[in-house]
Amino acid sequence: MLSLVLSIAEIKTVSHGIGGIVSLDFGSLLLTDSGETFFRIHGGLILTTTLILAAFVVFVVRKVVIVHRKMPASGKEGLVGEKGVADSDICDSGKVFVRGEYWDAWSDERIVLGEKIVVIRVEGMCLKVKKM
């Protein structure tokens, strides 16, 4: 029961699954010296279960860390850093083509038609861009 509670609690905390695995081991070891034959668990089964559970926890934690390090793929946060092409001359404002879409854009520098740009900020439906 403790292993189950700790495993569920680790969803909200940053202990990487160690508490649940250790408590599962210790709880399982209590069953190896049971007086009743049908309550006994073989040590190899405990070791195998622990290794499989540990491998699963390491795999899941690794994947979660990778996902958290990635930049957002959607929304306005996902547009920052994207590259595109100026679809018109941009003095103060103009149009750009980014990710297969046309956007209103503005820049602090003069950008001519066809020049490559990069998005540096998103405000509403308008992109602030600069030359690449």
N, C-alpha and C positions, 0 to 999 in steps of 0.2 A: 504494500500500500504506500509506503514511504517513497519507493522508487517511482510509482505512478504520480504521486503528488509533486515530487521534485521535477519530473519530466514535464509536467504541465506548467509548473511555475517557471521553468526555464524558457518558456515562450516569451515571458515578459522581462526576464533578467539576462545578464550577460555572463553566464557561467559555462557555456559551451557544452552542456550535457554531461559534465563530469559527475555531478551529484547523483543524478538518476542512475548512471552506470555503476558507480561505486556502491550505492545502496542496493541495487539489484544483485551485485556480486555478494555482498555480505549477507543479504537475506537468503540467497540461494545456498550459501555455504552452511547456513543453519540447518538445512534439510539433508545434508550429506550424512550426518550422524544420528539420524532419527531412529528411535527404537522400533518403529513399525516398518516393515519391509516396503509396503506400498507407498510410504511417504518419502523414501530415499530417492535422491537424485544423483546420478553419476557425475563425477567431477568434469569429465570430458564434455558433457552436455552444458554444464555451467560455463566452461571456457568458450565453447563454440558460440553459445548465445551471447556472451559478453563481447566477443570479438565482432560478431555480426552487428550487434547494436552499436558498438563503438565506431565501426566503419560507416554505418548509416549516419550517425550523428556527425562525424567528421565530414562526410560528403555533403550533408544538408547545410552545415555551418559554412563550408567553403563556398557553396553556391550562393548562399545569402550574402556573404561578403562581396562576392563578384558582382551581384546585382546591385548592391548598395553603392559600389564604386562607379558604376556606369552612369553616364550622363542621361538625363531624361530623353526619351525618344518622341514624346508628344507634348502638346501644350506649348505655351510661350517659352518655357525654360528649354525646351528641345530645339527651338529655333536659334538660340544664341550660339554663335560659333559656326553656323551653317554657311556654306558658300553658295554664291549665286552669280547672276549676270544682270547688269543694269539694262533695263528695257527701254529706258529713255535717259536723256541727260538729267543729271541730278545736281541742281545748284543748291536750293534749299529743300526742294521736294521733287519727287519723281516716282517712277515705277521700277521694280526689280522683279526678277524671276528666281524664286528660291523653292526648292523641293517640289517642282512641278506646279507651282502656283504663282500668280502675279500678286504682288504686294505693293501698297503705298509705302514710300520710303523717304527718309531725309538724311542729310549728311552735313557735316561741318566743312567738308572739302568738295571741290567740284569733281564730279564723276561723269564721264561721257558714255554715250550709248555703246553697249557691247563690252564694257570693261568689267572685269571680275571683281566681285565685292564679297565682304563677309559681314554677317549680322552681328552687331555688338550689343543691341538692346531692343526690347519689344515694349511698345507702349500702345495699349489697345490693339488696334488693327494696323498699326504703322510701325515699320522697322527702322531703327537707326543703323546705318551701314557705313562702312569705310572701304577704301580701296584695299585690294589684297597686295 
